Amino acid sequence: MSEQLSLFNPEEQRPQTVSEVTRYIRQLFERDLKMQAVWIEGEVSNYKRAASGHLYFSLKDEDAQLKCVMWRTTAVRLVFEPAHGDRVIVWGSINVYEPQGVYQMYVEVMQPAGIGDLNRQFELLKSKLAADGLFDEEKKKPIPAFPRKIGIVTSPDAAGFRDVLNILSRRYPVAEIILSPTQVQGDTAPPLIVRAIENLNQRSDIDVMLIVRGGGSLEDLWCFNDERVVRAVAASKIPTVTGVGHEIDFTLVDFAADVRAPTPSAAAEIATPNSEDILYDVRDYQKRMASAVDTLLEGCRDTLEGQKRTLRLLSPQNQINRLRQQMDDLSTRSANAARVLTRQQRQELAALQKRLEAANPENILKRGYAIVTRAGDGLRMNSVQQAAPGTGIVVKLQDGNLNAVVKERKTDE
């Protein structure tokens, strides 16, 4: 015992407290490795699911009973609902619950009892590994779309290996195949499978790893249910695809792998693209690219033509030509306006001439009228008041003048 566990010293007079004794007993349980990983079979009694989701029950047989606790985070993984009187097999650790001073089991795995030995081992180990997080989906790695090197863990003599090679050579012949040989059956197979997986993981150029084996009985495939093999698959840094057995066969490595395929051939198909599909896609991309380039070029041509038109409109020569045309147009409009103005002025002049001719005294005289002026000063007379009797006057007629003297002045009343 270490110094921490040296609780009871006969020479010490001070009595121990209840807490000290209980803590000492708890430490005894914790130091005992057998109590930290134990399988127990018993009958469920006083089963209760608390509102928190934790399970509280007892396991009993003819002579004893053991209190058990299963926390909610573990209980959610149960595939069945225990009931009073059920016989179950549990796995977990035993420790002391100090507040009540009782020892109890903290259950991490629970399965119904009474199934076949291999099936029971399978289910119990599956529950244990699931509780350890080996099967968590968030830990799954994606499979690369175009692997360059494919590692295969199998026996070189296995029929499944030949099927995988046939599929790979047909679907994706450009990939390089790296075989990591191993036994795939028997009690000596698990460590060899683990070593084959580790050998591939020591390389840095493997893109995906196939773990394959053909069909067989549960016993034939049992090496793929070995805990060491499952943990090696879960720890692989290389994305893994398993194809073990037939479609109806499930092994624990299937749950730990990144992808499970129903057969070896299916594993090869999942891990690689189909070269014919790739060729079809490439040709389709070529057509779409050519169409896109044509569309782009057509758009560029339209843009270029538009820019040419804009450049022509903005060019100095085009500006000069447009100004010349405007000058010609202005000249034409000016000449037309001048002609119209000249015509209008001629018409106005003709009208004025007609009015002037109409007002010309000569013309008036032709119509029988006369112009009278005083002989002395030539004043044109338009009133009788401008000439007194005896005043000399000149009467201008159409064809000459008459000299006369006013004899009498008479006004119109």
VOLUM-515179 format. One record per residue (C-alpha): x, y, z; residue number from 1; chain. Coordinates in nm, 3 decimals. Example, Ala and Ser with C-alpha at 12.3 -4.5 7.8 and 13.67 -1.06 7.14 Angstrom:
// residues 2
rec u->1.230, v->-0.450, w->0.780, nr->1, kette->A
rec u->1.367, v->-0.106, w->0.714, nr->2, kette->A
This chain:
// residues 413
rec u->0.000, v->0.000, w->0.000, nr->1, kette->A
rec u->0.114, v->0.355, w->-0.066, nr->2, kette->A
rec u->0.140, v->0.613, w->0.205, nr->3, kette->A
rec u->-0.197, v->0.753, w->0.100, nr->4, kette->A
rec u->-0.367, v->0.420, w->0.174, nr->5, kette->A
rec u->-0.194, v->0.368, w->0.512, nr->6, kette->A
rec u->-0.504, v->0.479, w->0.695, nr->7, kette->A
rec u->-0.512, v->0.254, w->0.999, nr->8, kette->A
rec u->-0.207, v->0.297, w->1.222, nr->9, kette->A
rec u->-0.234, v->0.097, w->1.548, nr->10, kette->A
rec u->-0.004, v->0.342, w->1.724, nr->11, kette->A
rec u->-0.224, v->0.640, w->1.636, nr->12, kette->A
rec u->-0.474, v->0.716, w->1.914, nr->13, kette->A
rec u->-0.703, v->0.945, w->1.711, nr->14, kette->A
rec u->-1.018, v->0.766, w->1.590, nr->15, kette->A
rec u->-1.088, v->0.787, w->1.217, nr->16, kette->A
rec u->-1.385, v->0.975, w->1.083, nr->17, kette->A
rec u->-1.652, v->0.808, w->0.876, nr->18, kette->A
rec u->-1.539, v->1.011, w->0.574, nr->19, kette->A
rec u->-1.180, v->0.899, w->0.614, nr->20, kette->A
rec u->-1.277, v->0.532, w->0.636, nr->21, kette->A
rec u->-1.513, v->0.556, w->0.341, nr->22, kette->A
rec u->-1.255, v->0.740, w->0.132, nr->23, kette->A
rec u->-1.000, v->0.473, w->0.220, nr->24, kette->A
rec u->-1.236, v->0.198, w->0.103, nr->25, kette->A
rec u->-1.306, v->0.391, w->-0.220, nr->26, kette->A
rec u->-0.932, v->0.415, w->-0.285, nr->27, kette->A
rec u->-0.900, v->0.040, w->-0.236, nr->28, kette->A
rec u->-1.157, v->-0.016, w->-0.510, nr->29, kette->A
rec u->-0.988, v->0.233, w->-0.741, nr->30, kette->A
rec u->-0.647, v->0.068, w->-0.698, nr->31, kette->A
rec u->-0.788, v->-0.276, w->-0.776, nr->32, kette->A
rec u->-0.780, v->-0.302, w->-1.158, nr->33, kette->A
rec u->-1.012, v->-0.604, w->-1.151, nr->34, kette->A
rec u->-1.282, v->-0.382, w->-1.005, nr->35, kette->A
rec u->-1.236, v->-0.123, w->-1.279, nr->36, kette->A
rec u->-1.321, v->-0.355, w->-1.571, nr->37, kette->A
rec u->-1.549, v->-0.640, w->-1.476, nr->38, kette->A
rec u->-1.821, v->-0.846, w->-1.650, nr->39, kette->A
rec u->-2.115, v->-0.950, w->-1.431, nr->40, kette->A
rec u->-2.427, v->-1.151, w->-1.510, nr->41, kette->A
rec u->-2.736, v->-1.124, w->-1.292, nr->42, kette->A
rec u->-3.108, v->-1.057, w->-1.264, nr->43, kette->A
rec u->-3.242, v->-0.701, w->-1.281, nr->44, kette->A
rec u->-3.424, v->-0.584, w->-0.967, nr->45, kette->A
rec u->-3.569, v->-0.249, w->-0.855, nr->46, kette->A
rec u->-3.519, v->-0.103, w->-1.200, nr->47, kette->A
rec u->-3.587, v->0.274, w->-1.225, nr->48, kette->A
rec u->-3.527, v->0.537, w->-1.494, nr->49, kette->A
rec u->-3.492, v->0.877, w->-1.327, nr->50, kette->A
rec u->-3.622, v->1.202, w->-1.479, nr->51, kette->A
rec u->-3.258, v->1.289, w->-1.552, nr->52, kette->A
rec u->-3.231, v->0.982, w->-1.777, nr->53, kette->A
rec u->-2.998, v->0.791, w->-1.542, nr->54, kette->A
rec u->-3.080, v->0.425, w->-1.470, nr->55, kette->A
rec u->-3.080, v->0.286, w->-1.115, nr->56, kette->A
rec u->-3.122, v->-0.088, w->-1.050, nr->57, kette->A
rec u->-2.974, v->-0.388, w->-0.871, nr->58, kette->A
rec u->-2.826, v->-0.712, w->-1.000, nr->59, kette->A
rec u->-2.894, v->-1.016, w->-0.790, nr->60, kette->A
rec u->-2.856, v->-1.390, w->-0.780, nr->61, kette->A
rec u->-2.957, v->-1.650, w->-0.519, nr->62, kette->A
rec u->-2.712, v->-1.524, w->-0.256, nr->63, kette->A
rec u->-2.635, v->-1.156, w->-0.311, nr->64, kette->A
rec u->-2.724, v->-0.833, w->-0.485, nr->65, kette->A
rec u->-2.526, v->-0.540, w->-0.623, nr->66, kette->A
rec u->-2.649, v->-0.183, w->-0.670, nr->67, kette->A
rec u->-2.589, v->-0.042, w->-1.020, nr->68, kette->A
rec u->-2.598, v->0.297, w->-1.190, nr->69, kette->A
rec u->-2.599, v->0.368, w->-1.563, nr->70, kette->A
rec u->-2.559, v->0.734, w->-1.657, nr->71, kette->A
rec u->-2.784, v->0.891, w->-1.916, nr->72, kette->A
rec u->-2.503, v->0.944, w->-2.170, nr->73, kette->A
rec u->-2.444, v->0.568, w->-2.169, nr->74, kette->A
rec u->-2.808, v->0.465, w->-2.133, nr->75, kette->A
rec u->-2.907, v->0.633, w->-2.458, nr->76, kette->A
rec u->-2.702, v->0.370, w->-2.644, nr->77, kette->A
rec u->-2.911, v->0.081, w->-2.511, nr->78, kette->A
rec u->-3.083, v->-0.118, w->-2.783, nr->79, kette->A
rec u->-3.343, v->-0.259, w->-2.541, nr->80, kette->A
rec u->-3.533, v->-0.148, w->-2.231, nr->81, kette->A
rec u->-3.443, v->-0.358, w->-1.923, nr->82, kette->A
rec u->-3.725, v->-0.475, w->-1.697, nr->83, kette->A
rec u->-3.752, v->-0.626, w->-1.350, nr->84, kette->A
rec u->-3.658, v->-0.993, w->-1.363, nr->85, kette->A
rec u->-3.452, v->-0.973, w->-1.687, nr->86, kette->A
rec u->-3.121, v->-1.154, w->-1.689, nr->87, kette->A
rec u->-2.851, v->-0.929, w->-1.829, nr->88, kette->A
rec u->-2.476, v->-0.912, w->-1.870, nr->89, kette->A
rec u->-2.310, v->-0.583, w->-1.776, nr->90, kette->A
rec u->-1.962, v->-0.440, w->-1.802, nr->91, kette->A
rec u->-1.820, v->-0.153, w->-1.602, nr->92, kette->A
rec u->-1.638, v->-0.058, w->-1.281, nr->93, kette->A
rec u->-1.716, v->-0.097, w->-0.909, nr->94, kette->A
rec u->-1.657, v->0.187, w->-0.668, nr->95, kette->A
rec u->-1.786, v->0.341, w->-0.346, nr->96, kette->A
rec u->-2.056, v->0.608, w->-0.334, nr->97, kette->A
rec u->-1.930, v->0.801, w->-0.033, nr->98, kette->A
rec u->-2.244, v->1.001, w->0.062, nr->99, kette->A
rec u->-2.430, v->0.675, w->0.134, nr->100, kette->A
rec u->-2.131, v->0.459, w->0.220, nr->101, kette->A
rec u->-2.228, v->0.187, w->-0.028, nr->102, kette->A
rec u->-2.039, v->0.022, w->-0.307, nr->103, kette->A
rec u->-2.206, v->0.003, w->-0.648, nr->104, kette->A
rec u->-2.136, v->-0.075, w->-1.007, nr->105, kette->A
rec u->-2.113, v->0.198, w->-1.272, nr->106, kette->A
rec u->-2.242, v->0.021, w->-1.583, nr->107, kette->A
rec u->-2.113, v->0.118, w->-1.926, nr->108, kette->A
rec u->-2.238, v->-0.182, w->-2.130, nr->109, kette->A
rec u->-2.552, v->-0.390, w->-2.081, nr->110, kette->A
rec u->-2.689, v->-0.670, w->-2.300, nr->111, kette->A
rec u->-2.958, v->-0.933, w->-2.252, nr->112, kette->A
rec u->-2.824, v->-1.269, w->-2.137, nr->113, kette->A
rec u->-2.919, v->-1.599, w->-2.299, nr->114, kette->A
rec u->-2.800, v->-1.545, w->-2.658, nr->115, kette->A
rec u->-2.531, v->-1.757, w->-2.823, nr->116, kette->A
rec u->-2.174, v->-1.718, w->-2.699, nr->117, kette->A
rec u->-2.033, v->-1.560, w->-3.017, nr->118, kette->A
rec u->-2.334, v->-1.337, w->-3.066, nr->119, kette->A
rec u->-2.318, v->-1.234, w->-2.703, nr->120, kette->A
rec u->-1.950, v->-1.155, w->-2.730, nr->121, kette->A
rec u->-2.021, v->-0.961, w->-3.047, nr->122, kette->A
rec u->-2.297, v->-0.749, w->-2.891, nr->123, kette->A
rec u->-2.112, v->-0.690, w->-2.565, nr->124, kette->A
rec u->-1.791, v->-0.587, w->-2.738, nr->125, kette->A
rec u->-1.988, v->-0.372, w->-2.982, nr->126, kette->A
rec u->-2.153, v->-0.188, w->-2.693, nr->127, kette->A
rec u->-1.819, v->-0.144, w->-2.516, nr->128, kette->A
rec u->-1.645, v->-0.006, w->-2.825, nr->129, kette->A
rec u->-1.941, v->0.218, w->-2.902, nr->130, kette->A
rec u->-1.918, v->0.354, w->-2.548, nr->131, kette->A
rec u->-1.551, v->0.429, w->-2.614, nr->132, kette->A
rec u->-1.652, v->0.637, w->-2.917, nr->133, kette->A
rec u->-1.493, v->0.416, w->-3.183, nr->134, kette->A
rec u->-1.806, v->0.421, w->-3.397, nr->135, kette->A
rec u->-1.891, v->0.792, w->-3.374, nr->136, kette->A
rec u->-2.004, v->0.934, w->-3.708, nr->137, kette->A
rec u->-1.824, v->1.264, w->-3.658, nr->138, kette->A
rec u->-1.494, v->1.075, w->-3.663, nr->139, kette->A
rec u->-1.554, v->0.928, w->-4.009, nr->140, kette->A
rec u->-1.311, v->1.047, w->-4.275, nr->141, kette->A
rec u->-1.420, v->1.121, w->-4.633, nr->142, kette->A
rec u->-1.311, v->0.888, w->-4.911, nr->143, kette->A
rec u->-1.099, v->1.069, w->-5.175, nr->144, kette->A
rec u->-1.266, v->1.104, w->-5.511, nr->145, kette->A
rec u->-0.958, v->1.018, w->-5.721, nr->146, kette->A
rec u->-0.713, v->0.800, w->-5.525, nr->147, kette->A
rec u->-0.369, v->0.756, w->-5.674, nr->148, kette->A
rec u->-0.259, v->0.469, w->-5.452, nr->149, kette->A
rec u->-0.494, v->0.215, w->-5.298, nr->150, kette->A
rec u->-0.381, v->-0.003, w->-5.009, nr->151, kette->A
rec u->-0.547, v->-0.343, w->-4.966, nr->152, kette->A
rec u->-0.540, v->-0.548, w->-4.645, nr->153, kette->A
rec u->-0.626, v->-0.909, w->-4.726, nr->154, kette->A
rec u->-0.479, v->-1.246, w->-4.814, nr->155, kette->A
rec u->-0.321, v->-1.260, w->-5.161, nr->156, kette->A
rec u->-0.483, v->-1.603, w->-5.203, nr->157, kette->A
rec u->-0.834, v->-1.484, w->-5.114, nr->158, kette->A
rec u->-1.101, v->-1.494, w->-5.382, nr->159, kette->A
rec u->-1.217, v->-1.152, w->-5.265, nr->160, kette->A
rec u->-0.875, v->-1.008, w->-5.353, nr->161, kette->A
rec u->-0.904, v->-1.129, w->-5.711, nr->162, kette->A
rec u->-1.252, v->-0.978, w->-5.735, nr->163, kette->A
rec u->-1.119, v->-0.646, w->-5.610, nr->164, kette->A
rec u->-0.834, v->-0.647, w->-5.864, nr->165, kette->A
rec u->-1.078, v->-0.720, w->-6.147, nr->166, kette->A
rec u->-1.304, v->-0.434, w->-6.043, nr->167, kette->A
rec u->-1.016, v->-0.188, w->-6.003, nr->168, kette->A
rec u->-0.855, v->-0.279, w->-6.336, nr->169, kette->A
rec u->-1.186, v->-0.227, w->-6.512, nr->170, kette->A
rec u->-1.311, v->0.084, w->-6.332, nr->171, kette->A
rec u->-0.996, v->0.276, w->-6.247, nr->172, kette->A
rec u->-0.680, v->0.127, w->-6.401, nr->173, kette->A
rec u->-0.471, v->0.439, w->-6.332, nr->174, kette->A
rec u->-0.453, v->0.370, w->-5.957, nr->175, kette->A
rec u->-0.154, v->0.188, w->-5.812, nr->176, kette->A
rec u->-0.242, v->-0.111, w->-5.592, nr->177, kette->A
rec u->-0.039, v->-0.171, w->-5.274, nr->178, kette->A
rec u->-0.110, v->-0.507, w->-5.108, nr->179, kette->A
rec u->-0.043, v->-0.542, w->-4.737, nr->180, kette->A
rec u->-0.080, v->-0.923, w->-4.705, nr->181, kette->A
rec u->-0.221, v->-1.093, w->-4.398, nr->182, kette->A
rec u->-0.417, v->-1.393, w->-4.283, nr->183, kette->A
rec u->-0.791, v->-1.328, w->-4.276, nr->184, kette->A
rec u->-0.906, v->-1.632, w->-4.076, nr->185, kette->A
rec u->-0.810, v->-1.812, w->-3.760, nr->186, kette->A
rec u->-0.692, v->-1.729, w->-3.408, nr->187, kette->A
rec u->-0.354, v->-1.605, w->-3.531, nr->188, kette->A
rec u->-0.506, v->-1.363, w->-3.782, nr->189, kette->A
rec u->-0.592, v->-1.059, w->-3.559, nr->190, kette->A
rec u->-0.235, v->-0.945, w->-3.479, nr->191, kette->A
rec u->-0.136, v->-1.002, w->-3.842, nr->192, kette->A
rec u->-0.430, v->-0.790, w->-3.962, nr->193, kette->A
rec u->-0.332, v->-0.518, w->-3.715, nr->194, kette->A
rec u->0.026, v->-0.526, w->-3.845, nr->195, kette->A
rec u->-0.094, v->-0.506, w->-4.208, nr->196, kette->A
rec u->-0.305, v->-0.200, w->-4.124, nr->197, kette->A
rec u->-0.016, v->-0.036, w->-3.939, nr->198, kette->A
rec u->0.224, v->-0.107, w->-4.226, nr->199, kette->A
rec u->0.005, v->0.091, w->-4.465, nr->200, kette->A
rec u->-0.037, v->0.372, w->-4.212, nr->201, kette->A
rec u->0.340, v->0.408, w->-4.192, nr->202, kette->A
rec u->0.338, v->0.521, w->-4.553, nr->203, kette->A
rec u->0.245, v->0.873, w->-4.655, nr->204, kette->A
rec u->0.131, v->0.799, w->-5.011, nr->205, kette->A
rec u->-0.174, v->0.575, w->-4.953, nr->206, kette->A
rec u->-0.497, v->0.759, w->-5.031, nr->207, kette->A
rec u->-0.750, v->0.494, w->-4.928, nr->208, kette->A
rec u->-0.733, v->0.151, w->-4.765, nr->209, kette->A
rec u->-0.956, v->-0.149, w->-4.843, nr->210, kette->A
rec u->-0.998, v->-0.422, w->-4.581, nr->211, kette->A
rec u->-1.161, v->-0.714, w->-4.762, nr->212, kette->A
rec u->-1.239, v->-1.081, w->-4.730, nr->213, kette->A
rec u->-1.487, v->-1.309, w->-4.902, nr->214, kette->A
rec u->-1.786, v->-1.468, w->-4.737, nr->215, kette->A
rec u->-1.781, v->-1.731, w->-4.464, nr->216, kette->A
rec u->-1.939, v->-1.841, w->-4.139, nr->217, kette->A
rec u->-1.948, v->-1.630, w->-3.824, nr->218, kette->A
rec u->-1.647, v->-1.825, w->-3.697, nr->219, kette->A
rec u->-1.457, v->-1.768, w->-4.025, nr->220, kette->A
rec u->-1.509, v->-1.392, w->-4.001, nr->221, kette->A
rec u->-1.451, v->-1.371, w->-3.628, nr->222, kette->A
rec u->-1.100, v->-1.225, w->-3.656, nr->223, kette->A
rec u->-1.265, v->-0.905, w->-3.785, nr->224, kette->A
rec u->-1.454, v->-0.883, w->-3.456, nr->225, kette->A
rec u->-1.133, v->-0.885, w->-3.255, nr->226, kette->A
rec u->-1.100, v->-0.573, w->-3.039, nr->227, kette->A
rec u->-0.740, v->-0.518, w->-3.149, nr->228, kette->A
rec u->-0.838, v->-0.518, w->-3.514, nr->229, kette->A
rec u->-1.134, v->-0.286, w->-3.456, nr->230, kette->A
rec u->-0.920, v->-0.036, w->-3.265, nr->231, kette->A
rec u->-0.655, v->-0.047, w->-3.540, nr->232, kette->A
rec u->-0.919, v->0.037, w->-3.802, nr->233, kette->A
rec u->-1.059, v->0.318, w->-3.590, nr->234, kette->A
rec u->-0.709, v->0.460, w->-3.534, nr->235, kette->A
rec u->-0.612, v->0.450, w->-3.903, nr->236, kette->A
rec u->-0.514, v->0.787, w->-4.045, nr->237, kette->A
rec u->-0.595, v->0.652, w->-4.392, nr->238, kette->A
rec u->-0.964, v->0.652, w->-4.492, nr->239, kette->A
rec u->-1.088, v->0.292, w->-4.474, nr->240, kette->A
rec u->-1.349, v->0.095, w->-4.665, nr->241, kette->A
rec u->-1.441, v->-0.252, w->-4.539, nr->242, kette->A
rec u->-1.584, v->-0.528, w->-4.753, nr->243, kette->A
rec u->-1.592, v->-0.836, w->-4.532, nr->244, kette->A
rec u->-1.819, v->-1.128, w->-4.617, nr->245, kette->A
rec u->-2.148, v->-1.106, w->-4.798, nr->246, kette->A
rec u->-2.416, v->-0.839, w->-4.781, nr->247, kette->A
rec u->-2.585, v->-0.996, w->-4.477, nr->248, kette->A
rec u->-2.258, v->-1.024, w->-4.282, nr->249, kette->A
rec u->-2.165, v->-0.754, w->-4.034, nr->250, kette->A
rec u->-1.840, v->-0.741, w->-3.839, nr->251, kette->A
rec u->-1.723, v->-0.488, w->-3.585, nr->252, kette->A
rec u->-1.464, v->-0.345, w->-3.825, nr->253, kette->A
rec u->-1.759, v->-0.235, w->-4.042, nr->254, kette->A
rec u->-1.872, v->0.000, w->-3.764, nr->255, kette->A
rec u->-1.521, v->0.137, w->-3.708, nr->256, kette->A
rec u->-1.443, v->0.190, w->-4.077, nr->257, kette->A
rec u->-1.519, v->0.515, w->-4.253, nr->258, kette->A
rec u->-1.740, v->0.333, w->-4.506, nr->259, kette->A
rec u->-1.883, v->-0.020, w->-4.498, nr->260, kette->A
rec u->-1.937, v->-0.205, w->-4.827, nr->261, kette->A
rec u->-2.150, v->-0.520, w->-4.848, nr->262, kette->A
rec u->-1.886, v->-0.718, w->-5.045, nr->263, kette->A
rec u->-1.520, v->-0.688, w->-5.150, nr->264, kette->A
rec u->-1.626, v->-0.595, w->-5.503, nr->265, kette->A
rec u->-1.855, v->-0.326, w->-5.369, nr->266, kette->A
rec u->-1.567, v->-0.190, w->-5.159, nr->267, kette->A
rec u->-1.359, v->-0.151, w->-5.475, nr->268, kette->A
rec u->-1.646, v->0.030, w->-5.646, nr->269, kette->A
rec u->-1.700, v->0.265, w->-5.351, nr->270, kette->A
rec u->-1.331, v->0.352, w->-5.328, nr->271, kette->A
rec u->-1.287, v->0.444, w->-5.696, nr->272, kette->A
rec u->-1.466, v->0.639, w->-5.967, nr->273, kette->A
rec u->-1.571, v->0.472, w->-6.291, nr->274, kette->A
rec u->-1.328, v->0.570, w->-6.567, nr->275, kette->A
rec u->-1.611, v->0.551, w->-6.823, nr->276, kette->A
rec u->-1.813, v->0.796, w->-6.617, nr->277, kette->A
rec u->-1.507, v->1.019, w->-6.589, nr->278, kette->A
rec u->-1.456, v->1.008, w->-6.967, nr->279, kette->A
rec u->-1.823, v->1.091, w->-7.021, nr->280, kette->A
rec u->-1.797, v->1.379, w->-6.776, nr->281, kette->A
rec u->-1.479, v->1.504, w->-6.943, nr->282, kette->A
rec u->-1.646, v->1.502, w->-7.285, nr->283, kette->A
rec u->-1.951, v->1.673, w->-7.142, nr->284, kette->A
rec u->-1.729, v->1.935, w->-6.979, nr->285, kette->A
rec u->-1.549, v->1.982, w->-7.312, nr->286, kette->A
rec u->-1.879, v->2.046, w->-7.490, nr->287, kette->A
rec u->-1.997, v->2.280, w->-7.221, nr->288, kette->A
rec u->-1.661, v->2.457, w->-7.221, nr->289, kette->A
rec u->-1.665, v->2.493, w->-7.599, nr->290, kette->A
rec u->-2.018, v->2.632, w->-7.583, nr->291, kette->A
rec u->-1.917, v->2.869, w->-7.306, nr->292, kette->A
rec u->-1.613, v->2.984, w->-7.506, nr->293, kette->A
rec u->-1.830, v->3.041, w->-7.815, nr->294, kette->A
rec u->-2.076, v->3.240, w->-7.610, nr->295, kette->A
rec u->-1.793, v->3.438, w->-7.455, nr->296, kette->A
rec u->-1.635, v->3.508, w->-7.793, nr->297, kette->A
rec u->-1.968, v->3.615, w->-7.940, nr->298, kette->A
rec u->-2.016, v->3.851, w->-7.650, nr->299, kette->A
rec u->-1.664, v->3.984, w->-7.701, nr->300, kette->A
rec u->-1.735, v->4.038, w->-8.069, nr->301, kette->A
rec u->-2.054, v->4.228, w->-7.992, nr->302, kette->A
rec u->-1.867, v->4.437, w->-7.737, nr->303, kette->A
rec u->-1.587, v->4.504, w->-7.987, nr->304, kette->A
rec u->-1.831, v->4.611, w->-8.257, nr->305, kette->A
rec u->-2.003, v->4.841, w->-8.010, nr->306, kette->A
rec u->-1.672, v->4.990, w->-7.910, nr->307, kette->A
rec u->-1.580, v->5.035, w->-8.277, nr->308, kette->A
rec u->-1.907, v->5.220, w->-8.336, nr->309, kette->A
rec u->-1.842, v->5.434, w->-8.032, nr->310, kette->A
rec u->-1.487, v->5.502, w->-8.148, nr->311, kette->A
rec u->-1.608, v->5.601, w->-8.491, nr->312, kette->A
rec u->-1.853, v->5.842, w->-8.336, nr->313, kette->A
rec u->-1.580, v->5.989, w->-8.117, nr->314, kette->A
rec u->-1.308, v->6.003, w->-8.384, nr->315, kette->A
rec u->-1.178, v->6.357, w->-8.489, nr->316, kette->A
rec u->-1.237, v->6.282, w->-8.859, nr->317, kette->A
rec u->-1.596, v->6.187, w->-8.786, nr->318, kette->A
rec u->-1.635, v->6.508, w->-8.587, nr->319, kette->A
rec u->-1.491, v->6.708, w->-8.880, nr->320, kette->A
rec u->-1.721, v->6.531, w->-9.127, nr->321, kette->A
rec u->-2.020, v->6.596, w->-8.904, nr->322, kette->A
rec u->-1.923, v->6.965, w->-8.869, nr->323, kette->A
rec u->-1.875, v->6.989, w->-9.247, nr->324, kette->A
rec u->-2.220, v->6.846, w->-9.297, nr->325, kette->A
rec u->-2.358, v->7.089, w->-9.042, nr->326, kette->A
rec u->-2.186, v->7.376, w->-9.229, nr->327, kette->A
rec u->-2.333, v->7.257, w->-9.559, nr->328, kette->A
rec u->-2.671, v->7.230, w->-9.397, nr->329, kette->A
rec u->-2.638, v->7.577, w->-9.245, nr->330, kette->A
rec u->-2.525, v->7.718, w->-9.582, nr->331, kette->A
rec u->-2.823, v->7.562, w->-9.754, nr->332, kette->A
rec u->-3.059, v->7.689, w->-9.489, nr->333, kette->A
rec u->-2.896, v->8.035, w->-9.504, nr->334, kette->A
rec u->-2.930, v->8.050, w->-9.884, nr->335, kette->A
rec u->-3.289, v->7.940, w->-9.863, nr->336, kette->A
rec u->-3.356, v->8.197, w->-9.593, nr->337, kette->A
rec u->-3.187, v->8.467, w->-9.805, nr->338, kette->A
rec u->-3.398, v->8.377, w->-10.107, nr->339, kette->A
rec u->-3.712, v->8.381, w->-9.898, nr->340, kette->A
rec u->-3.613, v->8.717, w->-9.746, nr->341, kette->A
rec u->-3.526, v->8.862, w->-10.088, nr->342, kette->A
rec u->-3.857, v->8.745, w->-10.227, nr->343, kette->A
rec u->-4.040, v->8.893, w->-9.931, nr->344, kette->A
rec u->-3.852, v->9.225, w->-9.970, nr->345, kette->A
rec u->-3.922, v->9.236, w->-10.343, nr->346, kette->A
rec u->-4.287, v->9.178, w->-10.274, nr->347, kette->A
rec u->-4.284, v->9.451, w->-10.010, nr->348, kette->A
rec u->-4.096, v->9.686, w->-10.250, nr->349, kette->A
rec u->-4.346, v->9.618, w->-10.523, nr->350, kette->A
rec u->-4.627, v->9.694, w->-10.285, nr->351, kette->A
rec u->-4.454, v->10.017, w->-10.179, nr->352, kette->A
rec u->-4.398, v->10.110, w->-10.541, nr->353, kette->A
rec u->-4.765, v->10.057, w->-10.610, nr->354, kette->A
rec u->-4.855, v->10.271, w->-10.311, nr->355, kette->A
rec u->-4.597, v->10.534, w->-10.417, nr->356, kette->A
rec u->-4.725, v->10.542, w->-10.769, nr->357, kette->A
rec u->-5.074, v->10.567, w->-10.634, nr->358, kette->A
rec u->-4.965, v->10.868, w->-10.425, nr->359, kette->A
rec u->-4.759, v->11.031, w->-10.708, nr->360, kette->A
rec u->-4.900, v->11.377, w->-10.788, nr->361, kette->A
rec u->-4.838, v->11.321, w->-11.153, nr->362, kette->A
rec u->-5.073, v->11.033, w->-11.150, nr->363, kette->A
rec u->-5.322, v->11.238, w->-10.954, nr->364, kette->A
rec u->-5.304, v->11.510, w->-11.218, nr->365, kette->A
rec u->-5.381, v->11.252, w->-11.487, nr->366, kette->A
rec u->-5.709, v->11.191, w->-11.314, nr->367, kette->A
rec u->-5.812, v->11.555, w->-11.351, nr->368, kette->A
rec u->-5.669, v->11.708, w->-11.041, nr->369, kette->A
rec u->-5.435, v->12.014, w->-11.028, nr->370, kette->A
rec u->-5.164, v->12.149, w->-10.798, nr->371, kette->A
rec u->-5.183, v->12.517, w->-10.704, nr->372, kette->A
rec u->-4.878, v->12.713, w->-10.580, nr->373, kette->A
rec u->-4.829, v->13.084, w->-10.508, nr->374, kette->A
rec u->-4.636, v->13.253, w->-10.778, nr->375, kette->A
rec u->-4.429, v->13.457, w->-10.543, nr->376, kette->A
rec u->-4.285, v->13.190, w->-10.311, nr->377, kette->A
rec u->-4.395, v->12.858, w->-10.468, nr->378, kette->A
rec u->-4.597, v->12.763, w->-10.158, nr->379, kette->A
rec u->-4.820, v->12.470, w->-10.237, nr->380, kette->A
rec u->-5.161, v->12.588, w->-10.145, nr->381, kette->A
rec u->-5.419, v->12.373, w->-9.977, nr->382, kette->A
rec u->-5.645, v->12.651, w->-9.842, nr->383, kette->A
rec u->-5.811, v->12.964, w->-9.988, nr->384, kette->A
rec u->-5.679, v->13.156, w->-9.693, nr->385, kette->A
rec u->-5.327, v->13.132, w->-9.840, nr->386, kette->A
rec u->-5.406, v->13.361, w->-10.139, nr->387, kette->A
rec u->-5.569, v->13.704, w->-10.119, nr->388, kette->A
rec u->-5.738, v->13.851, w->-10.421, nr->389, kette->A
rec u->-5.478, v->13.985, w->-10.664, nr->390, kette->A
rec u->-5.226, v->13.712, w->-10.565, nr->391, kette->A
rec u->-5.054, v->13.545, w->-10.857, nr->392, kette->A
rec u->-5.088, v->13.169, w->-10.865, nr->393, kette->A
rec u->-4.958, v->12.880, w->-11.081, nr->394, kette->A
rec u->-5.199, v->12.594, w->-11.163, nr->395, kette->A
rec u->-5.011, v->12.281, w->-11.258, nr->396, kette->A
rec u->-5.206, v->12.040, w->-11.480, nr->397, kette->A
rec u->-5.112, v->11.712, w->-11.645, nr->398, kette->A
rec u->-4.966, v->11.865, w->-11.952, nr->399, kette->A
rec u->-4.849, v->12.205, w->-11.826, nr->400, kette->A
rec u->-4.899, v->12.514, w->-11.608, nr->401, kette->A
rec u->-5.152, v->12.794, w->-11.603, nr->402, kette->A
rec u->-5.050, v->13.136, w->-11.465, nr->403, kette->A
rec u->-5.342, v->13.319, w->-11.312, nr->404, kette->A
rec u->-5.433, v->13.594, w->-11.064, nr->405, kette->A
rec u->-5.685, v->13.548, w->-10.784, nr->406, kette->A
rec u->-5.975, v->13.764, w->-10.861, nr->407, kette->A
rec u->-6.199, v->13.664, w->-10.573, nr->408, kette->A
rec u->-6.158, v->13.441, w->-10.261, nr->409, kette->A
rec u->-6.459, v->13.248, w->-10.154, nr->410, kette->A
rec u->-6.471, v->12.988, w->-9.866, nr->411, kette->A
rec u->-6.708, v->12.693, w->-9.831, nr->412, kette->A
rec u->-6.952, v->12.747, w->-9.553, nr->413, kette->A
